[in-house]
Amino acid sequence: MGGDRIAIATKVIGKVQYIRGDGSGQSLKKGHIFESGDILKTEKGGFAALLFIDDKTALKVKENSEVIISGKRSAQAIAKEINLNGGTIRAQVNKQKKGDFVVRTSVSVASVKGTDFWLISNEAGDSLIGLDGIVGFSNLISGESIDISSGKSGISTSDGSVQSFKTDPKTIPEDPSDTDSGNQKLEIEFKDASGKKKTLIIEYN
Amino acid sequence: MINGQTRLLHHTPPPHGTMGEALTLTASSLEISDPIETTLYYRLPGSESYLEIDFIKTGFNWEATIPGFALTEAGLEYVITFKFSRDRLVSFPEQDPFNQPHYLSVIPPKSQPSVGVFGELPSADVIILSPEPGALVDQNSILIAASFFSANKVDPASVQLYVDGLNVSAFMIFEDGILSYDPGPLPNGTHSVEIKMQDYDGESISPVNWSFNVGKERQSLSDLVRYNGRLNSRLSAEKLSGTSLNIAEVMGNFNVDVQWAKLKTDLRLTSRESPHTQPHNRFGASFAMGDILDIHVGDHYPRFSPFTIDGKRVRGLGLDANLKWIRLQYISGDLNRAVHERGGIGGGYRLIHGLTSTNTDGSKTYYLDRTGFTFKRKVRGFKLSTELFSRIKAGVNFMSVRDDSTSVNRTLNNSIFPSDTLVLGVTPGNYTYDEFNSLLTAAGHKLDAPTSHWAGQKPQDNIVFGFNLGAIFDNRKLTLDFDWQMSLHNKDIWDGVMSIAGLDTALDDSLDGYIGLQYDKDGNEITGVTKISTDQIFIDPDKLKDLFIINTNMTPLVPIDLNAFGSSPISSIINMPSSAFNIKLRGNYARNSILVEYRQIGPEYVSLANPFLRNNTRQFTISDRVSLLDRRMFLNIGFKHLDNKILRTTVTPLNTNTFFMNLTFLMGPEMPTFVINYQSIGKNNEKTQLDSVGSQTVDLREDSKAATSMMAVTMPFTSGDVKQNLTLNIGSVTNLDNLTNKRSVTYLFPKTDSKTSSISLSSTFPSQLKTVALISQTKLEIPSMNGTELIKTPYTWTHLSLTANQKFFQDKMLARGSISLLNSKSHIKSQLLGLRAGADYRIQDNLSAAIMGQIRFNYVPSYKKDKVDNDGDGKIDNASEVLDINSSGIILTLQYNF
C-alpha cells in the first residue's frame, strides 16, 4: 500500500510535519501531495487539511495529532484508510465508490460510506462525534459495535466497552478551516502628501 | 419599412456578437408617432420559438439588450417589430421576418467559454479541489488545486492554467493527475480560475472555470444569509410631434441566499400599465432549494419543449423538481389576462352595418358587436422526464390552455362608440350603450347587442400531450432525440361541450349515428360526403369537459385519417394533421458539430402557449459547424428544406430551400476579425399554370431566389496612445425572379433589393475619452408598376453619428454625448438631426444617478414651396413646416444596488 499519490494538503497552520518512508520529518506546506503511507504530525497550534483526489473526501487534523494516511488506487477510486495514533481528526467523507472509509485507532475502528464526524483518540480510548450520516464504530478489543448518527457521540475504551449518548455541543472541537487561518491580521493604511497609499500589515496569533 | 417613408424602421445590424456577452441593439423609427409596441424577438438559429424583449426608448433611438446567455457559438437569429396604432407593423428584416429572421454571427470572447455550437463541448471529470467555487478564502491561504483522477482522456501535456486570465501554467505543478498552484497572496475580491485542456487526439475539451473570493470572513449572520439587489427608477418626459409622453418606471430585483435556499425576485412597475392592454408590469419570485427544487411565483418563462411551451410568459405558479434521475415540471397560471376593452372611442363596441336587418314593420335592428376584448387564457401543464445512466432520456408531458369566456364583461356601461349616418333616427356622434339604445328606441328601431358569441374573437380550448425519447452515446459526443406531440384545439367554446347525439346532428339534421352524413329527398345516402361514425368517438364528451371541451368546432374531430389508416397505418400515424414531431441527431467529433434534423408540424397542430409555431411545415436540416486553426476560424455551413406537403391533398406546395454559410475568422488578440455570412433562399410553389379569379387570370407562380450576404471586418490598431477599432460592414439582399421571361409584362415582382454599408471607428484615448464615429448607408429599391412599366423607387438613408464618453472626478462621473444626422432621400428629401447629452454620476458606491436629454430636428426643404399646409397649422409654406422639433425629451435614472 505504498507509493500511490492519493491526497493533497490544502491548508496548513502552525507546525506540521510529514514523514515519508524511513525519512525524517519534513515541514508540510500547502500543495504537498501525499503518498500512501505518509505520516502526518501536528504540534501544538498546528492544523492540516487534506483532500483525497478521487472524491474530495476531506481529512482535517488538529494539533498534537499523528495519522498515517493510506490508500490504494484503482481506476475508479481510492480505498482509504487512516490510522490515528492519537489526537483529533475530522473526516468529511463523500460517498465512497470502493469500500468504506476506515479510521483505525489502537482500540477502535470507524467505518463509513459517506458522513462527517470527529474522532478524538487518547490513551483512555476514543471519542467519536457524529455530525452527519451514520458511522459504524467498533471496539477492536471486545468486537462490540454501535452506529453513531448525527447528534450522537460514542465512546470506545481500552477495556472493550463502547457506548453512545447525545452529543454535548460544547464537546465538538472547533474546526480551524471553518473560520480563519488562525493568523489574525491588522492592516493600517497610510497616505502620503501626494495621496499615495501604503499599507502596514501586522500578523499575530 | 413597407409602405412608405413615414413607417420606416431604421436598424443597422452589428457585425457580430460576442459569446456570453450581452448585446445591445439599436433601432430608430422615422414614424411621426411613437410605436405602441417595440419588440425584439430572438432565438437560437433553427429554434421553433422566440424570446421577447421590449425596446426602451433612449432619446431618438430605441434599445434592447439581448442577455449574454443567448449568445452562443451557434449564432443568433432576431427580428425587430415596431407596432403602431391600427395594427400597422414594421419589421426588420422587412420580408417574412419570423420565418427568415436576421442571422447574427457570434464570435468567442477573449477567453473562450465551454459552449459548443449545439451545447457543451465534451467535458472531462475534473474535480475542483481548492478553493471551492464561490468560497471566501483568506489572502494567505490560497491554493489552487484540481484532480484529474477520473479525467483519463485528458492529455496532461495540454493542460493549461489561467488565473484571472493570466496563463500561469509555467508555475503550476501537475503530477500524477493532480494540479496545484500556489499563487501567493492575492488582492481582496473575486478571482477566476480556468483550466484549458485537450484530449489525446488534440480535440478541445470543455474548460473548467470557477471563481473564488479573497477577503475577510464575514460575520456569522452574513455567513448564513447573503443578499443583494438593485432598484432602478426611470422617469422620461418627451414631446413627439407636439404630443407629450411621460413614462415612469421602477425596476428592481432582490436576491437572498441562505446557503441551502435562494430567493430571487424581479419587479417592473411602469406607468405604461393599462387595463386596456396585456400587462407591462412584471413581478416574479423564484425560490430555489439547492439543485433540487425551483418554485416560481408570478411572471416566469417555462419551457417544456419547442412544440408546447417554450419561453412564453406565464403569470402564476411554476415548479421544477429535479431529483437527478427524475424531473417534474409543473405550471399553472395565465398566459393572457382579461382585457375588457381597448380604450378610447370604439374600443369596446362597434356597429356592424352588414348585420343590420329590416323588421316586418319596416323598422331596423342594428347589430352592436363587442370588440377590443381579450379573454383570460389559463394554462396548466406538467412534464415528467428522466435521464438514466447518462444514456437514456425519456419524458411525457401534458398541457391544457383554455380561454375563460366569463372573464370579460358582457356589457360596458361607460364605453363610447361612434355612430354614423347609416343609423336612422340617431344623430351621428359618439354614444354609450345606454344613450344609443335610448335614442334608437325613441326612433322606433331596435338594438341587437349580444352578450356572448360576439363576431370577433372566440374563446378557445387547447390540449397538447406527447412524449420524448433520447439516447446519449460516446460520452455525450453523439445524441439522438425524438419528440412527438399531439394537439386538440377547439376554436370556439361559446356553446360549451356537446353530447354525442349533439355531435351527430351538428352538421346534418339526422340522428343516424353519423356526423356529416346527408340524405337525398328519397332518404338515400348522398355519396362522396365525409362522414364519421359516432361509434368512433369512444369517449363521452361530457365526462371530459373539465379537461377539454369537445364540440363541432374542435380540430381534429377524429385525429387520424381513417381511410388512409387501413392501407398505410404507420404513415397515417406519423402524418396525423394534429401531430408534431422532430427527430434530431447531434454529433461533436473532430472539431465538427454536426446536426441532422427532421421536423414536421401538422396543419392542424396548435399550441396556444407557443404563438410562434408555424404549422403545416416539414423541414429537413443538415448543418455542420467546424472550428479550424486552433479555434480561430469557425465555419458554419448547412442546408434547409422547408415545405408544406404533409397532406396528400396539397396541390401546389411551397418549397423553400435555404443554403447558408457563415465564416468567422479571429486572427488573435489585437488582430483583425472577419465575419462573412451568405444565405441563399430559393422558393418554388410548383405552379405551372396561371390561376383564374372570376374572369381574370392571376399569376400566383413562385420561383424566386433571394441572396443575402454580409461581410464585416474589425481591425484593432493603435495610433500613438490611442487604441482604436475600425469596423467595416457591407451587406446586400438581392432577389431574382426565375420566371421573368414567362411572366406578363404587367406582372409585378414585389420583392425589394437592398444594400447596406457602414464604417465605424471607436477610439479610446489615454485621458479615458472614448469616441465612436459611425457612417452608414442603406439603399432600397421598392418596385411598383405604372401600367406596364416597372418602376423601382430608390430610397437611401445615410446615417452619420459621433458618440463620446468621458470620465471625470476619479471616475465618479461619466459624461456622454452624441450627435446624429439621418439623411433620407426618396420622393421627399428630409434630414433628422439629433443631439443627445447627459451624464452618469456615482453618488456613493451603491448609488448612481443619470440624466440624459435629447432633441431632434426635422428638416424637409421641399415643404418650403409645395403650397401645402404640411403641419396643419393653417399656414401654407411657413418656416415651421421646413424645420421643426420632431422630438425632445429628458430621461432621469436613479439606481441603488444593495
Interface residues (C-beta under 8 A of the other chain):
Chain A: R5 I8 T10 K11 K30 G31 I33 L51 I53 D54 D55 K56 A75 I78 T179 D180 S181 N183
Chain B: I127 L129 S130 D138 N140 S141 L143 A145 S147 F149 S150 N152 I173 E175 D176 G177 I178 S180 Y181 D182 K216 E217
